[in-house]
Structure formats: structure tokens, C-alpha cells
Amino acid sequence: MNVYDQAHALARSLKETEEYREYIRLKTLAYEDSTNKALLDEYKRMQFRLQARAASGEGMDNEEMQKLQRIASLLQFNQDASQYLLAEFRFQKMLADIYKILGDVAGIDIDALTQA
């Protein structure tokens, strides 16, 4: 079996995990509500912009950071949205663990890449 076939097998295995199934179930539930969808989409856009700025060495805009915190507070008190975000975090943690395993094989220190 070649490495690409193994990667596809890993992808299929990931889809069978409890973490992935719960993530998809809760995502579907959270995104059914149009208000949740709008808040989650804006939260993710802002999170990405702030992470991109931080990665490029730019400072974080205080006004945007406050807006992100306000949206996060709203999402935290919405059970569907907060459960979805927690499930997403758990699934991303599993993916990060897999990236670390692959990075170790390649001699790449993933932890060093994420530290400022």
C-alpha cells in the first residue's frame, strides 16, 4: 500500500471516530439556527483573522478582540453552539496529535512551530 492510500485509509478511519461523529452531529444541530450560524461564522472569521495577524507578527486589534470576546460570550451561553465548539476542539486536538506523530517521523518539531 502506498502512502497516499494509507492517508485515505486514515481519513476514512477518522470519519468513523466518536469524536468526528459527535463533531458533525453537533455542528449540524448548532447550524440549524440562523442566529447561531451567523454568530459561529463571524466568530470563526474573526478568530482566523486574529490568528493570521498574530502569525505574521502584527498586533491584535483591541476593538476586534473585544468583539470576538463578546461573540464568544454569546456562544458560550448557547448550549448547541458551545457543545459544538467543544466537540470541534476535541476533534482538532485529535488531528493535532496525528500531525505531531507525522511530524516526529519527518523530524519536524510541531510544538516549536506553534510557539512565538
N, CA and C of each residue as an Amber inpcrd file, in Angstrom:
protein
   348
   0.8590000  -1.1870000   0.0000000   0.0000000   0.0000000   0.0000000
   0.8980000   1.2400000   0.0000000   0.5990000   2.1970000  -0.8740000
   1.4300000   3.4000000  -0.8960000   0.9450000   4.4150000   0.1420000
   1.7430000   5.4230000   0.3630000   1.4760000   6.3850000   1.4220000
   0.1570000   7.1430000   1.1910000  -0.2090000   7.3990000  -0.0670000
  -1.4600000   8.1030000  -0.3440000  -2.6700000   7.2180000  -0.0340000
  -2.5590000   5.9390000  -0.3260000  -3.6270000   5.0200000   0.0350000
  -3.7830000   4.9690000   1.5560000  -2.6590000   4.9850000   2.2560000
  -2.7040000   4.9710000   3.7190000  -3.3200000   6.2640000   4.2540000
  -3.0160000   7.3840000   3.6220000  -3.6040000   8.6590000   4.0440000
  -5.1200000   8.6230000   3.8630000  -5.5770000   8.0660000   2.7500000
  -7.0210000   7.9490000   2.5270000  -7.6530000   6.9890000   3.5340000
  -6.9410000   5.9320000   3.8760000  -7.4440000   4.9960000   4.8870000
  -7.5390000   5.6970000   6.2450000  -6.5510000   6.5140000   6.5700000
  -6.5830000   7.2770000   7.8150000  -7.7780000   8.2280000   7.8150000
  -8.0150000   8.8950000   6.6930000  -9.1590000   9.8100000   6.5950000
 -10.4760000   9.0630000   6.8310000 -10.5990000   7.8880000   6.2390000
 -11.8080000   7.0800000   6.4610000 -11.9220000   6.6770000   7.9310000
 -10.8060000   6.3200000   8.5370000 -10.8100000   5.9430000   9.9560000
 -11.2150000   7.1160000  10.8410000 -10.7390000   8.3020000  10.5040000
 -11.0960000   9.4910000  11.2800000 -12.6020000   9.7200000  11.2470000
 -13.2070000   9.5090000  10.0940000 -14.6510000   9.7060000   9.9620000
 -15.4520000   8.7140000  10.7950000 -14.8240000   7.6190000  11.1940000
 -15.5030000   6.6040000  11.9910000 -15.3320000   6.8220000  13.4940000
 -14.5170000   7.7860000  13.8820000 -14.2800000   8.0110000  15.3050000
 -15.4900000   8.6740000  15.9650000 -15.6160000   8.4240000  17.2470000
 -16.6740000   9.0580000  18.0310000 -16.5050000  10.5780000  18.0180000
 -15.2690000  11.0520000  18.0950000 -15.0160000  12.5000000  18.0930000
 -15.5560000  13.1510000  16.8240000 -15.2910000  12.5220000  15.6890000
 -15.7530000  13.0960000  14.4220000 -17.2680000  13.0310000  14.3120000
 -17.8500000  11.8790000  14.6420000 -19.3070000  11.7450000  14.5380000
 -20.0260000  12.7430000  15.4430000 -19.5100000  12.9180000  16.6450000
 -20.1210000  13.8790000  17.5780000 -19.9290000  15.3090000  17.0780000
 -18.7580000  15.6080000  16.5620000 -18.4810000  16.9310000  15.9820000
 -19.4840000  17.2460000  14.8630000 -19.6870000  16.3290000  13.9430000
 -20.6130000  16.5470000  12.8260000 -22.0570000  16.6580000  13.3240000
 -22.4440000  15.8130000  14.2590000 -23.8030000  15.8560000  14.8050000
 -24.0910000  17.2050000  15.4520000 -23.1430000  17.6580000  16.2780000
 -23.3390000  18.9230000  16.9860000 -23.2160000  20.1270000  16.0490000
 -22.3850000  20.0230000  15.0440000 -22.2740000  21.1010000  14.0570000
 -23.6050000  21.2760000  13.3250000 -24.1780000  20.1610000  12.8980000
 -25.4690000  20.2060000  12.2080000 -26.5270000  20.8370000  13.1010000
 -26.5590000  20.4330000  14.3510000 -27.5240000  20.9670000  15.3070000
 -27.3150000  22.4670000  15.5220000 -26.0830000  22.8760000  15.7350000
 -25.7890000  24.2920000  16.0070000 -26.1020000  25.1740000  14.8020000
 -25.8320000  24.6770000  13.6080000 -26.0200000  25.4820000  12.4010000
 -27.4630000  25.4850000  11.8920000 -28.3580000  24.7210000  12.5220000
 -29.7690000  24.7530000  12.1290000 -30.4010000  26.1040000  12.4200000
 -29.9480000  26.7420000  13.4840000 -30.4750000  28.0450000  13.8910000
 -29.7190000  29.1490000  13.1500000 -30.4250000  30.0290000  12.4800000
 -29.7750000  31.0600000  11.6630000 -28.9600000  32.0450000  12.5000000
 -29.4000000  32.3360000  13.7090000 -28.6260000  33.2370000  14.5830000
 -27.3240000  32.5760000  14.9980000 -27.4130000  31.3080000  15.4020000
 -26.1970000  30.5620000  15.7480000 -25.2340000  30.5280000  14.5720000
 -25.7760000  30.2450000  13.3890000 -24.9420000  30.1470000  12.1910000
 -24.2070000  31.4590000  11.9500000 -24.9160000  32.5700000  12.0260000
 -24.2970000  33.8790000  11.8020000 -23.2170000  34.1610000  12.8480000
 -23.5140000  33.8800000  14.1140000 -22.5370000  34.1230000  15.1810000
 -21.3230000  33.2030000  15.0420000 -21.5660000  31.9290000  14.7690000
 -20.4530000  30.9890000  14.6140000 -19.5780000  31.3560000  13.4210000
 -20.2000000  31.7120000  12.3110000 -19.4280000  32.0900000  11.1280000
 -18.5810000  33.3320000  11.3990000 -19.1700000  34.3250000  12.0530000
 -18.4150000  35.5500000  12.3620000 -17.3030000  35.2530000  13.3650000
 -17.5920000  34.4370000  14.3600000 -16.5960000  34.0590000  15.3590000
 -15.3970000  33.3830000  14.6880000 -15.6640000  32.4520000  13.7930000
 -14.5890000  31.7290000  13.1130000 -13.7940000  32.6460000  12.1790000
 -14.4850000  33.5570000  11.4790000 -13.7810000  34.5230000  10.6150000
 -12.8430000  35.4090000  11.4390000 -13.3660000  35.9260000  12.5350000
 -12.5580000  36.8060000  13.3840000 -11.3910000  36.0440000  14.0060000
 -11.6410000  34.8390000  14.4480000 -10.5970000  34.0130000  15.0400000
  -9.4750000  33.7840000  14.0190000  -9.8530000  33.4810000  12.7840000
  -8.8660000  33.2460000  11.7320000  -8.0610000  34.5180000  11.4570000
  -8.7390000  35.6600000  11.3610000  -8.0290000  36.9260000  11.1010000
  -7.0450000  37.2530000  12.2180000  -7.4700000  37.0620000  13.4570000
  -6.5870000  37.3520000  14.5870000  -5.4020000  36.3960000  14.6190000
  -5.6270000  35.1250000  14.3070000  -4.5320000  34.1570000  14.2660000
  -3.5640000  34.4810000  13.1310000  -4.1020000  34.9000000  11.9930000
  -3.2410000  35.2640000  10.8590000  -2.3940000  36.4790000  11.2020000
  -2.9900000  37.4510000  11.8680000  -2.2300000  38.6380000  12.2810000
  -1.1370000  38.2740000  13.2720000  -1.4850000  37.4360000  14.2270000
  -0.5030000  37.0240000  15.2260000   0.6370000  36.2580000  14.5700000
   0.3050000  35.4000000  13.6160000   1.3270000  34.6070000  12.9260000
   2.2460000  35.4870000  12.0900000   1.7170000  36.5980000  11.5840000
   2.5340000  37.4850000  10.7640000   3.2720000  38.5300000  11.6030000
   3.0800000  38.4700000  12.9180000   3.7810000  39.3850000  13.8040000
   3.0440000  40.6860000  14.0750000   1.8660000  40.8410000  13.4950000
   1.0650000  42.0390000  13.7430000   0.4050000  41.9370000  15.1080000
   0.2160000  43.0770000  15.7230000  -0.5010000  43.0950000  16.9890000
  -1.9830000  42.8790000  16.7780000  -2.6420000  42.4230000  17.8010000
  -4.0750000  42.1930000  17.7110000  -4.8030000  43.4970000  17.9560000
  -5.7600000  43.7930000  17.1080000  -6.5810000  44.9880000  17.2290000
  -7.4860000  44.8390000  18.4470000  -7.4080000  45.7880000  19.3660000
  -8.1480000  45.7040000  20.6220000  -9.6590000  45.6800000  20.3900000
 -10.1310000  46.4860000  19.4490000 -11.5660000  46.5360000  19.1730000
 -12.0760000  45.1900000  18.6340000 -11.3100000  44.6030000  17.7230000
 -11.6960000  43.2960000  17.1890000 -11.6320000  42.2140000  18.2640000
 -10.6380000  42.3030000  19.1170000 -10.5020000  41.3300000  20.1980000
 -11.7060000  41.4190000  21.1360000 -12.1540000  42.6260000  21.4430000
 -13.3320000  42.7930000  22.2950000 -14.5830000  42.2480000  21.6260000
 -14.7110000  42.4900000  20.3170000 -15.8610000  41.9650000  19.5770000
 -15.8410000  40.4350000  19.5950000 -14.6680000  39.8530000  19.3990000
 -14.5350000  38.3990000  19.4350000 -14.9520000  37.8660000  20.8060000
 -14.5480000  38.5370000  21.8500000 -14.8950000  38.1080000  23.2060000
 -16.4030000  38.2170000  23.4580000 -17.0340000  39.2690000  22.9050000
 -18.4850000  39.4080000  23.0600000 -19.2220000  38.2690000  22.3520000
 -18.7770000  37.9500000  21.1400000 -19.4020000  36.8480000  20.3980000
 -19.1680000  35.5300000  21.1330000 -17.9560000  35.3320000  21.6350000
 -17.6500000  34.1050000  22.3840000 -18.5450000  33.9790000  23.6110000
 -18.8150000  35.0870000  24.2880000 -19.7000000  35.0580000  25.4550000
 -21.1120000  34.6480000  25.0640000 -21.5880000  35.2020000  23.9460000
 -22.9240000  34.8170000  23.4710000 -22.9810000  33.3350000  23.1330000
 -21.9550000  32.8550000  22.4600000 -21.9140000  31.4420000  22.0660000
 -21.8030000  30.5210000  23.2720000 -21.0820000  30.9780000  24.2840000
 -20.8810000  30.1690000  25.4810000 -22.2060000  29.8710000  26.1790000
 -23.1320000  30.8210000  26.1170000 -24.4090000  30.6460000  26.8050000
 -25.4650000  29.9630000  25.9420000 -25.1020000  29.6180000  24.7220000
 -25.9990000  28.8750000  23.8450000 -25.5360000  27.4220000  23.8610000
 -26.3600000  26.5410000  24.3730000 -25.9580000  25.1540000  24.5840000
 -25.5350000  24.4670000  23.2850000 -26.3020000  24.6470000  22.2080000
 -25.9630000  23.9900000  20.9430000 -24.6140000  24.4800000  20.4160000
 -24.4090000  25.7900000  20.4460000 -23.1720000  26.3660000  19.9290000
 -21.9750000  25.9800000  20.7990000 -22.1290000  26.0570000  22.1070000
 -20.9940000  25.7490000  22.9880000 -20.6210000  24.2730000  22.9120000
 -21.6080000  23.3890000  22.8220000 -21.2980000  21.9630000  22.6990000
 -20.6020000  21.6720000  21.3720000 -21.0590000  22.3360000  20.3160000
 -20.4090000  22.1710000  19.0120000 -18.9510000  22.6330000  19.0740000
 -18.6950000  23.8020000  19.6480000 -17.3280000  24.3150000  19.7160000
 -16.4280000  23.3980000  20.5470000 -16.9620000  22.8270000  21.6180000
 -16.1780000  21.8780000  22.4150000 -15.8760000  20.6100000  21.6270000
 -16.8590000  20.1260000  20.8830000 -16.6420000  18.9310000  20.0560000
 -15.6260000  19.2270000  18.9570000 -15.6940000  20.4150000  18.3860000
 -14.7250000  20.8080000  17.3630000 -13.3200000  20.8470000  17.9650000
 -13.2000000  21.3780000  19.1650000 -11.9090000  21.4340000  19.8460000
 -11.3550000  20.0230000  20.0730000 -12.2080000  19.1070000  20.5310000
 -11.7550000  17.7310000  20.7740000 -11.2820000  17.0700000  19.4790000
 -12.0160000  17.2960000  18.3850000 -11.6140000  16.7150000  17.1080000
 -10.3130000  17.3460000  16.6160000 -10.1820000  18.6560000  16.7510000
  -8.9470000  19.3260000  16.3480000  -7.7690000  18.8640000  17.1900000
  -8.0060000  18.5670000  18.4530000  -6.9450000  18.0520000  19.3240000
  -6.4640000  16.6950000  18.8150000  -7.4000000  15.8560000  18.4020000
  -7.0300000  14.5590000  17.8550000  -6.2020000  14.7450000  16.5780000
  -6.6250000  15.6660000  15.7080000  -5.8640000  15.9460000  14.4860000
  -4.4710000  16.4740000  14.8090000  -4.3790000  17.3340000  15.8150000
  -3.0710000  17.8660000  16.2100000  -2.1550000  16.7480000  16.7040000
  -2.7220000  15.8060000  17.4290000  -1.9290000  14.6640000  17.8910000
  -1.4020000  13.8580000  16.7000000  -2.2330000  13.6800000  15.6820000
  -1.8210000  12.9440000  14.4790000  -0.7380000  13.7210000  13.7360000
  -0.9170000  15.0430000  13.6100000   0.1160000  15.8720000  12.9670000
   1.4410000  15.7420000  13.7020000   1.3620000  15.6890000  15.0410000
   2.5930000  15.5640000  15.8260000   3.2800000  14.2310000  15.5360000
   2.5070000  13.1620000  15.4670000   3.0690000  11.8400000  15.1550000
   3.7580000  11.8820000  13.7920000   3.0880000  12.4550000  12.8030000
   3.6680000  12.5530000  11.4600000   4.8920000  13.4640000  11.4520000
   4.8110000  14.5610000  12.1830000   5.9470000  15.4710000  12.2680000
   7.1520000  14.8270000  12.9130000   6.9140000  14.0250000  13.9410000
   8.0130000  13.3170000  14.6050000   8.7370000  12.3970000  13.6180000
   7.9760000  11.6980000  12.7940000   8.5660000  10.8030000  11.7970000
   9.4180000  11.5950000  10.8060000   8.9420000  12.7950000  10.4730000
   9.6500000  13.6250000   9.4900000  10.7480000  14.4740000  10.1290000
  10.8560000  14.4100000  11.4460000  11.8690000  15.2150000  12.1270000
  11.4780000  16.6730000  12.2650000  10.1860000  16.9500000  12.2280000
   9.6820000  18.3190000  12.3700000   9.1060000  18.4650000  13.7650000
   9.6040000  19.4450000  14.5020000   9.1090000  19.6990000  15.8470000
   7.8880000  20.6120000  15.7430000   6.7080000  20.0100000  15.6990000
   5.4520000  20.7500000  15.5450000   5.2780000  21.7450000  16.6800000
   5.6450000  21.3490000  17.9060000   5.4970000  22.2460000  19.0540000
   6.3190000  23.5230000  18.8540000   7.5110000  23.4000000  18.3080000
   8.3610000  24.5670000  18.0850000   7.7560000  25.5070000  17.0650000
   7.0230000  24.9600000  16.1050000   6.4120000  25.7830000  15.0690000
   5.2620000  26.6240000  15.6110000   4.6270000  26.1840000  16.6900000
   3.4650000  26.8950000  17.2250000   3.8380000  27.9010000  18.2980000
   5.0850000  27.9240000  18.7190000   5.4970000  28.8640000  19.7670000
   6.0270000  30.1360000  19.1350000   5.6680000  31.2420000  19.7560000
   6.1140000  32.5480000  19.2390000   7.5080000  32.8810000  19.6800000
